[in-house]
Amino acid sequence: MTTTPAFPPLIEAYLADLERALAASEPRERAETLAAVQEHAAESLALHGSDDAGARRVLDELGPVDAIAAASTPASPAAAAPGAATTTPAADVWLVVLAVASLALFVVPPVAAAAVVWALVRLRSGAGNRGLQRLALVVGAVSFAGAVALVVSHVLAG
């Protein structure tokens, strides 16, 4: 069983803040991040001393809690490695399907309007794949504008 070394109060407070900031991340990732920061802090304290000056130097090396939390949270762009596979919520896939269907069914403005509204709701919720949501919003808006223009031109011509 590994034991956590005793840290100065400044480091303990920093680790508590970090643990709270990582509350939204996956449990395994949270544990790995905390372990890595604790290991770095222990090594740095061994080099610089465990007094207040050494603790402040360690905190300066680590940087802000928010920066570490943002880099370790799977939803953040900083945590995603280039080319890494990410999961896309089914709702966002169906949202794009609806938007493309509204484009194919150019004469059905309610379908396009539904795609636009759904895309706006998903974007505002902050959940899911924002790229797909924006794509659906643009495609739905173009489809809606085209459908309305088609209806207006038909009414004016007839």
C-alpha positions as CSV (number, residue, x, y, z in Angstrom):
1,M,0.0,0.0,0.0
2,T,1.4,3.4,-1.0
3,T,1.2,6.2,1.4
4,T,0.9,9.9,0.5
5,P,3.7,11.9,1.9
6,A,2.9,14.7,4.3
7,F,2.7,18.0,2.4
8,P,3.0,21.5,3.8
9,P,-0.4,23.2,4.3
10,L,-0.1,25.3,1.1
11,I,0.4,22.1,-1.0
12,E,-2.4,20.3,0.8
13,A,-4.8,23.3,0.1
14,Y,-3.7,23.3,-3.6
15,L,-4.3,19.5,-3.9
16,A,-7.8,19.9,-2.3
17,D,-8.6,22.7,-4.8
18,L,-7.3,20.5,-7.6
19,E,-9.5,17.6,-6.5
20,R,-12.6,19.8,-6.4
21,A,-11.7,21.3,-9.9
22,L,-11.4,17.7,-11.3
23,A,-14.8,16.6,-9.9
24,A,-16.3,16.6,-13.4
25,S,-13.6,14.5,-15.0
26,E,-13.5,10.7,-15.3
27,P,-12.6,9.0,-11.9
28,R,-9.6,7.2,-13.4
29,E,-8.3,10.4,-15.0
30,R,-8.9,12.3,-11.8
31,A,-6.9,9.8,-9.8
32,E,-4.1,9.7,-12.3
33,T,-3.9,13.5,-12.5
34,L,-3.9,13.8,-8.7
35,A,-1.2,11.1,-8.4
36,A,1.0,12.8,-10.9
37,V,0.7,16.2,-9.2
38,Q,1.4,14.7,-5.8
39,E,4.4,12.9,-7.2
40,H,5.7,16.1,-8.8
41,A,5.1,18.0,-5.6
42,A,6.9,15.4,-3.5
43,E,10.0,15.4,-5.8
44,S,10.1,19.2,-6.0
45,L,9.8,19.5,-2.2
46,A,12.7,17.1,-1.8
47,L,14.8,19.4,-4.0
48,H,13.6,22.8,-2.7
49,G,12.8,22.0,0.9
50,S,9.4,21.6,2.6
51,D,9.3,25.1,4.1
52,D,6.9,27.8,2.9
53,A,9.4,29.1,0.3
54,G,9.8,25.6,-1.1
55,A,6.0,25.1,-1.1
56,R,5.5,28.4,-3.0
57,R,8.2,27.4,-5.5
58,V,6.4,24.0,-6.1
59,L,3.1,25.8,-6.6
60,D,4.7,28.2,-9.1
61,E,6.0,25.2,-11.0
62,L,2.6,23.5,-11.0
63,G,0.7,26.5,-12.2
64,P,-3.0,27.4,-11.6
65,V,-5.4,24.6,-10.6
66,D,-7.8,25.6,-13.4
67,A,-5.1,25.1,-16.0
68,I,-4.4,21.5,-14.8
69,A,-8.1,20.7,-14.5
70,A,-8.8,22.1,-18.0
71,A,-5.9,20.0,-19.5
72,S,-7.1,16.8,-17.8
73,T,-10.8,17.1,-18.5
74,P,-11.8,14.9,-21.5
75,A,-14.3,17.6,-22.7
76,S,-11.7,20.3,-23.0
77,P,-9.9,20.8,-26.4
78,A,-6.6,21.0,-24.6
79,A,-7.0,17.4,-23.4
80,A,-7.7,15.9,-26.8
81,A,-4.6,14.7,-28.6
82,P,-4.5,15.5,-32.3
83,G,-6.1,12.6,-34.2
84,A,-7.5,11.0,-31.0
85,A,-10.8,9.3,-31.4
86,T,-13.7,10.9,-29.6
87,T,-17.2,9.6,-29.0
88,T,-20.0,11.5,-30.6
89,P,-23.4,11.5,-28.8
90,A,-26.1,9.9,-30.9
91,A,-28.3,13.0,-30.5
92,D,-25.8,15.1,-32.5
93,V,-25.6,12.5,-35.2
94,W,-29.3,12.5,-35.6
95,L,-29.3,16.3,-35.5
96,V,-27.1,16.3,-38.6
97,V,-29.2,13.7,-40.2
98,L,-32.3,15.9,-39.7
99,A,-30.5,18.9,-41.0
100,V,-29.4,17.1,-44.1
101,A,-32.8,15.6,-44.6
102,S,-34.3,19.1,-44.4
103,L,-31.9,20.1,-47.2
104,A,-32.9,17.2,-49.3
105,L,-36.6,17.9,-48.6
106,F,-36.2,21.6,-49.6
107,V,-39.9,22.2,-49.6
108,V,-40.5,21.3,-46.0
109,P,-39.7,24.4,-43.9
110,P,-40.9,22.8,-40.6
111,V,-38.2,20.1,-40.8
112,A,-35.5,22.7,-41.4
113,A,-36.9,24.9,-38.6
114,A,-36.9,21.8,-36.2
115,A,-33.2,21.2,-37.1
116,V,-32.3,24.8,-36.4
117,V,-34.1,24.8,-33.1
118,W,-32.7,21.5,-32.0
119,A,-29.2,22.6,-33.0
120,L,-29.6,25.8,-31.0
121,V,-30.8,23.9,-27.9
122,R,-27.9,21.4,-28.1
123,L,-25.4,24.2,-28.5
124,R,-26.8,26.2,-25.6
125,S,-26.7,23.1,-23.4
126,G,-23.0,22.7,-23.8
127,A,-23.2,19.0,-24.2
128,G,-22.2,16.9,-27.1
129,N,-20.1,17.5,-30.2
130,R,-20.2,21.3,-30.9
131,G,-18.8,20.9,-34.4
132,L,-21.7,18.7,-35.5
133,Q,-24.1,21.0,-33.8
134,R,-22.8,24.0,-35.7
135,L,-22.9,22.0,-38.9
136,A,-26.5,21.1,-38.3
137,L,-27.3,24.7,-37.5
138,V,-25.8,26.0,-40.7
139,V,-27.3,23.3,-42.9
140,G,-30.7,23.7,-41.3
141,A,-30.6,27.5,-41.6
142,V,-29.6,27.2,-45.3
143,S,-32.3,24.7,-45.9
144,F,-34.9,26.8,-44.1
145,A,-34.0,29.9,-46.1
146,G,-34.0,28.0,-49.3
147,A,-37.4,26.4,-48.5
148,V,-38.9,29.8,-47.6
149,A,-37.5,31.4,-50.8
150,L,-38.9,28.5,-52.9
151,V,-42.4,29.0,-51.3
152,V,-42.3,32.8,-51.7
153,S,-41.2,32.5,-55.3
154,H,-44.0,30.0,-56.0
155,V,-46.6,32.2,-54.4
156,L,-45.4,35.3,-56.3
157,A,-45.3,33.5,-59.6
158,G,-48.7,32.0,-59.2
